[in-house]
Amino acid sequence: MKFRHAAAAITAMLVMNLATAQTAAPARAGTAPAAAGTAAKPGANPATDPATPGMPKTETSVAPVGGTTAAIKPGDATAGQGKAAACGACHGLDGNSTDPQYPRLAGQSEQYVAAQLADFKSGKRSNPIMAGFAAPLSEQDMHDIGAYFATKASLPGVADQAYVDQGQKLYRQGDVDRGIPACMACHGPDGGGNPGARYPQLTSQHAKYVESRLKAWHEGGTPNDDPHTKIMVTIAQKLDDKDIAAVASYIEGLHTNEATQAAPATP
């Protein structure tokens, strides 16, 4: 009997030692959280890397979980559809909000959406409602949601004809005398934005929403240290109320140049 107990104890110790060795192996392979190759990647931590907040590369590692690391994969639009269900209440199920106080997300780039969600979660961008929605999301969730909205088409808006001339001039030429650059320099001639640089799509965005954002930047800026926000604050503070109304209206009527599929002929 004593022999059997001793044998059982020795066996248990061998199993524990084997499990410990298997757990420790990844650390010796260089995947410990403190490894320089993981910690130094730009964009891996949006809270400490304001130059590229929330914009992880395909192979960027995220915070260690249980002693291991996981790579952020490109967003999955199919997975994102379910995760974006809560967004539909304000932004529309397909990203085309009907209430102009909420921005249209349809056609917005995955990179931009993920970056904004990361900013809401970290508190870098202040909005109590969005902070609550973003809080439980992982970085992968944010990219999946962004990928879903990126597959949707933004419905065309209409510009006020009284503002077209002034709005078009500011959007396409800016105002050199006042140091105002053309909006299309960053957002593109058709308002499609620049996903790589995280400049948002503006095509068909609600004039009311654009106007509210420009006025907020004009009146006091924000404590946000994001470089993109700093640029917009500097520009918005050079605009007067008529400029803001004109360019916001023009943006709502701005359409992409993408060809639409013709309806099949009726026999």
N, C-alpha and C positions, 0 to 999 in steps of 0.2 A: 504493500500500500504506500509506504513512504517513497519507494522508488518511482511509483507512478506519479505522485505529487511533485517530486523533484523534476521528473521528465517534463511534466506539464508546465512548470515554472520556467524551465530552460527554453521550451518551445515558445512561450509567450514573450520572453525577452528577445529571442531571435526575430520574431515578427515585428516587435516594436522597433528594433534597431533597423530592420529592413525598411519599415515605413518612414523612419526618420531620414534615412539615407536618400530615399526617393524624393522626399519633400525638399531636402536641402540641395538636391542636384541642380535645379534651375538656378539657384543663387550662384553656384560655381560657374554656371554657363554664361553668367553676365546679364541675367534678367532681373536682378534685384532692383527694388524701387530706386536705389541710390545711384544706379548706373548712369554715367554721364551721357551715353548715347540716347537714353530715354528722356532724362530730365531737360536736356538742352534743346529739344526739338521745338521750333517756333510754332505757336498756335496750340500747343498741347494743353496749356492752362490759360483760359481766357481771362482769369482773374489777375494773372501776373504778367500777361503778355499783351498789352493794349494795342500793339502794332498790328496784330492779327487776331483779335478776339473771336473765339468761337469758330475759327476757320481751320480745323485740323486737316492735315494731309491724309492721304489714304492710309499710310502706315504709321500715323501718329499714335502714340500710346496714351492711355488715359490713366486716371488715378488707380493705384494698385488695389485690387480686391482680393483679400485672402492670400496676399503674398504673391499674386501673379498680375500680369498686365494684359490689357485687351486692346486691340487695334480698332480704330473707328473705320468702318467700311463706308463706301459711297452710299448715299441714301437710297432706300428701297421704297418706291412710290406705292407699291401694293401694301406694304406694312404701314406706310405713312397714312393711308386713307383711313384706317381704323383709329390711329392715334390722333388724327386731325378732326375727329368727329366733334369734339368739344369746341373746336374753333368755329364751327359752322354757325353757332348761335349769333355771333357778331359779324364774322367775315364771310358768311355764306358757305354752303357745303362744298361749292366748287371754287371758293375763294373770291367770288364776285359779291361783295357786300351790297345790300340794298340801302343801308343807312350810311349816308356820306360821312358821318363822324368816325366810322371804322374803315380803315384802308382796305382796298382790294389787294388780295394776295395772289390771285390767279396769274400765272406766268412769272411770278417773282422767282429769282434764282434760289436754288437750294442753299448756296453759300450765305446769301444775305439773310434768309429766314433763320437759318441755324445760328448765325452770329447774333441776330437780334434776340432770339430766345435765350441765348447764353447770357447776354447783357441784362435781360429782365431777371433771370435767375440769380445772377451775381449781385444785382442791385446797381450795376453801372448805369443802366437805363431805368429811370424811376417810373413805375406805373403799378399801383397796387393790384389792379385786376390781372394784368399780365404776369406779374410776379407770382401770383397764386397759381396760375395755369402752368407756368414754366417750372415752378419749384420741384415737382416730382419727375420731370423729364431728364433722361440721360442724354449725353451728347449724341448717341446713336438715334434716340427718339427724335431729337431736333433735326437731324439730317434726313430722317425718314419723312418727317412732316414737310420739310422744305422740298424734298424730292417730289412729294405728292402735289403740292401747289405748283411746282414748276411745270407739271404736265398739263395744267389747265390753261385755257385761253381767257385773257381778260376781255370782257365785253366792251365794245366801243362806247365812249362818252361823247358829249357834245359841248363845244366851246361857245361862249357868249360872243356873238359877232362883234359887239362893241369893243371887246378886249383883244381881238385877234392880232391886229397890227402891232400893238405895244407888246403883247405877250410873245409873239413870234420873234420880234427883234431881240428881246431879252434872252429868249431860249436859244436862238441861233447865232446871235452876234454879241450879246452882252452889252455893256456900256463902258467903253475904254476910258472915257473922261472921268467916270466915277469909280473905276477900278473893279467893275463887275464882270466876271468872266461869263462866257456863254454856257448855259446849262448843258448843252449837248456835248461840251468838251468832256464831261464825265459820264453823262447819262445816255449819250448816243443821239444821232439825228432823229431816230424814230422813238426815242425814249426807252429803248430796250435795256439800258443799263450795261454794266460790265461785271459779270459774275466773278471773274478772277480777282478783280480789285475790290469786290464787294460794294460797287456802286449800284443802288437799287434801280429796278425798272420803274419808270414813271408813266408809261403808256396808259392812258385812260383812267389814271388815278382820280379819285373824287377831288374836285376843286376845293370843296370845303375842308377836306382833310389836309391837302397840300397847304392851303392858306393858314390853317391853324398851326401847322408845324413851322412854317416860315415866320409867323407872327411871334410864336414862342421864342424862337431863336433871336428874332429882331429885338424883342422887348427885354430879354435878360439873359439869353444864352442858357446854358445848362452846366452843371458841375461835371458832366461827362468828360473824361479825358481821352475819348476816342478821337483819333486824328481826323476822321471823316466828319464828325460832329463839329470839331473846331473849325474846319473849312466852311461848313454851312453857316455857323454862327457869324463868322467874318463876312460872308457874302450877304446874309439876311439883314445884317445891321446897316448895310448900304442901300437897302431897298425901302421905298416908302410904301404907304398903304395901296396906292394905285398900281405900283409895280407888282406887289404881291398878288393883288386880285387878278391882274392881267396875266401873269405867268401861270398862276394856278388854273385859271380858266383855260388857257391855251393847252396846258398839260392834259386836262381832262378830255379835250378834243383831239389829242395826239394819237394817231393810229400807227400800227406797224405797217411795213411795206410787204408783209408776207402775203402771197397769193392765197385766196380762199378757193376751196373746191367748189366747182360749179354744180348746181343741182341737176340731176339727170333729166333729160328731155322727156316731156310727156308724149306718149305715142298718140 
